[in-house]
Amino acid sequence: MNLSYLKLTPALLIVFLVCSFSIKAQELNDIDTHDIVQKLAAKLTEVYPFPEIAEQYKKTLLKKEVKGQYKNLSEDSLAVKLTHDLREIHKDVHLRVMRNEDTYRRLTTPEKRRSEDNVELARMKKQNYGFKSVEINGETSTAYINIPGPFWGNQEAFEMAAAAMNMAAYSKYVILDIRHNPGGTGHMGRFIASYFYEAGNEKFYLNGFYKDRKMDEQEWTYSYVPGRRNPDAKVYILVGPGTGSASEGLAYAMQKLGRATIVGDTTAGAGIAGTFVPLKSNLIAFVPFKMVIGPNSNEGWEGIGVIPDVQTGKGDALEATRKLIEKDRVEGK
């Protein structure tokens, strides 16, 4: 899995980085601390998609270092403080410094790595690769698909998604529940969205822009998906504060395309994709580098979240959606 193409929330970062054992955090010397701060500031200046914010990040880090605020800290303490200081400038929930215990895993034997990889695969399988259930109500022609995620990017996950979407292929109403989905790969969101369009009617799904605008990317729904599409379905997407990153992208894109009704509470607001950057010692950073926005616009959900069409707050979004469907059925008779 190429992490450069992942949009991750802090919860999902833990999924990828925490291994089966813990390493005692080391106290850093002044040279290591200086190098860590300098490299982090330089990387943010190099790739963060908003130059003015990147400059504020850099100035803040260097100023606090000169004042000695990063001295005599353990790896964990420095990681927490750097993350806190950066988020005080701009609350980017993707941007994070952490201790990379996975470094130790990579230094172990091939047998140990294979064993831990097998554990990870077993966990993914136990979670049905992010898809919890599909419920079909023949009486109301409604399919409810519960996708607590995360959005994995392996073959099994896409096969699971295809199976779920094909079960819902003949339903008039389709409910996608991503209220507890922290994110993952954006390819999965596009894959799911593609089932709601005819082949040949691909849509400009999301746009990603970089500091270097020559690298900007357009994301479109796919021209091929396995099985039967459901372009006439009325789609409802359930969201909430636990909806993050790539799963927010699915809700945001479908809302802007006018293809789904978004129901629930405002989402996490994590709209900048990123990648892992090694710093020094055992510290790494997840550094955002691509701002994801709506098609033909300069707006995304970063720092704002996806605002539902039907806001239920902490109320039951699923029950509210069922009432919307019942109203539509009555009015359609």
N, C-alpha and C positions, 0 to 999 in steps of 0.2 A: 504494500500500500504506500503510495507516494504522499507523504505528509504535506508536501508543498501545495497540494490541491485540496487540503482539508480546511474547513471552517469549523473551529472548535470552541466550545465553551469551556470554562474552567473545570466543570464536572467531567467533561469528556477527556480533557487533558489527563486527569487522574487515571482514567481507564487505560490510557496508553502508556503512562509513565510509571505507575506503581507496580513494583514486582513483588515477589513473594517473601522478600526479606528486607530488613532495614539496615542502613549503614549509619553509624554515628556521625553526626555532622562535625566537621573540623572547623577550628577557629582559623580565620584567614589572616595572613600577615599584610602589612601595608602595601607591599608591591603587588600582591595578588589582587587586593581590593582595588587598587588604582587601575590595574589592567582590566578588571571586570567592568568598572564604571566607564572607562574610556571606550572599551569595545562596544558596550551597550549603547552609549551615546552616539558613537560613529555609525552603528548599524541602523539606528532609528533615523538618523539624518540621511542615510543612504537610501532607505527603502520606504519609510513610512509615507503613505499616499498624500498626507496633508503637510506640506513643508513648514507652514507656520506653526503647527502643533509640534512637529518634530524638533524645530528650533527651540521651542519652550521646554520640551523634554530635555534636550541637551543642556541648556542653560541651568535648569534646575538641578540636574544630576551633578554637573561640574561645580556649581556653587555650593551644594551641600557637601561635596567631597572636600573642597577647600576648607570648609568649616569643621571638618573632622567628624561629620555625622555618620560616616560609614566605617570608622575605625573600630578595631577590637570586637568585631562581630563574628559569630559563627556563620557557616554557609546558610543555614536556615534563616537566621535572623537578618542577614543581609538581603536574602531573596525576598523576605516579607517586606522589609523597609523599602527596597527599590520598587517593588510592585506598588506599595502604598503611595510613595512619592510620585510615581508616574501617573497613577489614577487620580491623584489630586489635581493634576494639570488637566487631564481629559479622561473621563471614565470609559476607557476602552476595556471591556471585560475580557477581551482576548489577550491583551498585552499582560504578560506575566513572567516573572523570574522565578526559577525553582531549582531545587537540587535534583540532579538527574541520576537517580539510583540505577536506572537502566544501563548506565555506563558500566557498572560492575557486572551486570548480566552479560554484556557483550564481551567482557574479558574472561568469562568462564569457559568451560569446555564446550565443544560442539554438542555433546550429549546433554549437557545442562540446558543449552539454548533450545534444543529440540524438545526437551521435556517441558520447558516453560511455554514454548510455542504451542505445544499440544494442550496445555492447560488453558491457554487463551482461546484456542479453537473450540475447546469443550465449553467454555463459558459463552462464546458466541452462539454455539449450537443450542445451549440451554435457553438462551434468550430468543430463540427462533430468528436469529440474525436481525433483530430489531422489530419484528412483527409479532405481536402478541396474539391477536385473534381476528377472525372475520365472522361476522354474524349476518345472516341473510333473513330478512323478514319478507316472506312472499306476499303476505296480505297487504303490506304497504309498499312493496317493491323497493325496499330500502336495504342497502348494504352498509354495515358499520365496520370500519377497519381500524383497529387499535394499533398504533405504531409508536410505542414508547421509545423506540430507537436503542442506540444511536443509529444513524445512517451509515452502515458499513459499506465498503466498496468492493467486496470480494464477490466471486461468482455465485456463491451460495445465497448471499443477501439479495442479489438481483433475481435469482431464481425464486426466492421466497416472495419478493415484491411482485413478480410476474404472476405467481400462483394466486396471490391475494387479489390482484387487479382483475384476473380472469374470473375469479369467483363472483366479483361484483359487476361483471361485464353486461349483465342483462337487467340490472336494477335501474329504476328511474331515478332514485335518489342515492347518492353515495356520500357517506360521512367519513372523513379522515380525521382521526383523533391523534393529534401530535402535542397534546398539552404537556406531556412529560418527556418530550424528545429533546435532548440537549444539543443535537446537531450531528456533525460527521461530514461525509463527503457530499458536496453539492450535486454530484452526478445522480445521486439517488432521487433527489427532489425533482430534477428534470425528467428522470425516467418515469416517475409516477405521474407527473403532469402530462407527459406525452400521451398517456392512455385516454385523455379527455379531448383529443383532437384527431381529426381524420388524417390519415397518411397523405402527405402532400400539402397539408395545411400547417406546416411547422410555424411556431411562434417565437418571436424574440423574447426570451424568457427573463434573463437578467444581463446586466452589463458590469464588467469589472474594470476599474481603472487604477493605474499605477502612478507613482510619482513621475516616472517616464511615460508620458501618455502615448508614446509610440507602441507600447506594449499592451494597450487596452484590448480587452477580450469581449466578444459577444457570445452569450450562451443562448442557444436555441433548443427548443424541444426536439426530440429525436425523430428522424424520419422512419425508423423501424423500432417496434417493440414486439416481443413475442406474444402471440395470442390475439384475443379480440379487444378492440378499443371500444370505448363507450363515450362517443363525442356528444351524445344528446343528454347525458346524465345531468341532473342538477346537483352540484357539488357543494358540500359544506365542510369547512375545515375548522376544527376545534383547537383553540390556542390558549395559552396562559403564560405566566411568568417562567414556567419551566420549559417553554418552547424557546430554543436558542439556535442561533447561527444558521446552519444549512437548513434546518427545519423551518426557521423563520423565513428563509429564502423561498421555500415552497409556498408558504402562506402569502408572502408579500407579492410574489410574481403572479400567482393565481388571482389575487385581489386586483392588482393593477391591470391584468388582462381582462378583468370582468368575467372570469371563468368560474369563480367560487365565491360563496358567501362565508366570510370569516366570523366565527362566533366564539365569544369567551372574554378573556381579559388580555390586557396589553402584554406583549412578549418581552423577552430579556433585553433586546436592543443590541445584539452582537452582530455587526454587519461588516466587519473587515476580516478578510481571510489572511492567514499567516503561515509561518513556517518556524521550525525549531532552529535556533542559533546557539552553538556552543560558545560559552564565554571563557571561563577558566576554572581550574580546580574541578569541582563537580557541579558547577552551576551552568544552566542553560536558560535561554529565554524563548518564549513564543512571541515572535515579532510579527505584527500584522503588516502586510505589504500591498494588499489589493482591496480597495473599497468596492463593495458590491452595491449597485443601485438598480433602480427600475429601468425598463426599456424606454428609450427616447426621453430620458429625464436626467436630472442631476440629483435626485433624491433617493435615499435608501432608508434603512431602518436603524442604522448605527446610532446608538445613544438615545433612540426614541422608542424603538420597538414597533411591531406591527399593531396598528390600532384596529380592533375588530369592527366589522360593519354592524354587528349586533353585540353590544357590550353587556355582559352579564356580571362583571366584577367577580366576586368569589362564588357567585351562584352556579348552579349546575348547567354548564354549557350544553351537555348532551340532551338534557331534558328540554332546554330552550330550543334546541335544534329540532327535536321531535315535534314540538308544538308548531314550529315553522313549516315542517313537512306536512303535518296534519292540516294546517290552514291552507297550504297550497293544494292539497288533495281535494279539500272541500270546495275551494274556489274553482278548481278545474273540472268539477263534475257538471 
